[in-house]
Amino acid sequence: MSIIRMEGIRKIYDTGKVKVEALKGIDLDVDAGELVAIVGPSGSGKSTLMNLIGCLDTPSEGIYEIGGDNVAGVTRDQLAEIRNRRVGFVFQNFNLLPHITIVENVELPMLFGGVAVRERRDRAVELLTRVGLGERLDHKPTELSGGQMQRVAIARALAMNPDIILADEPTGNLDTSSGTDIMSIFTDLWKAGRTLVIITHDPALAKRASRIVEIRDGRITSDQRNEEAA
């Protein structure tokens, strides 16, 4: 079953003086349980594609369905609701709130999603324990290493049990050892049946994916299964 279905996706940015076509007819299906790496040079359209997959923006043309929901043409409020229920985000810069504890950071999506107080606290503790931070619950992000902050971000991404985990350069700000640890967490999530889409420049991370999609000049130029994924 396709969790992501894109057909004929175009994205045009109109500055008033010039129109820039960032995506030029993208067709992409991602099935449940895949670990997909999207790679390509700067300016290739990766970030635009990520914004569309993550429901941070809508296409200029084409069909986009996520978990069976039609995303193209919905209102901003509807897009936000789909995004909160369907997508968990992991960003290069972590995007954690520095003045609250890590357990409160993980609770935030559930707060916005209307989850009851006790349930969201229990779930946040469970997720942080799963990523190895069960002893650091009351610490603030500024008291953690980069690798630990990314673990918090992964726990937060899982909070609403989304259809997709979408990661944007998740190892970009980490040293090699921490990056390897984060790759292992993603691999474990994939083997547990999660669907992950990772935007990355990191060849080592891409090689861990079950499928590698390359984008250049707004078009998909390669879409290959990776038999060596581990």
Buried (B, 14 or more C-beta within 10 A) or exposed (E): EBBBBBBEBBBEEEEEEEEEBBBBBBBBBBBBBBBBBBBBEEEBBBBBBBBBBBBBBBBBEBBBBBBEBEBBEBEEEBBBBBBBBBBBBBBBEBBBEEEEBBBBBBBBBBEEBEBEEEEBBEBBBEBBEBBBBEEBBEBBBEEBEBBBBBBBBBBBBBBBEBBBBBBBBBBBBBEEEBBBBBBEBBBEBBEEEBBBBBBBBBEEBBBBBBBBBBBBBBBBEEBEEBEEBE
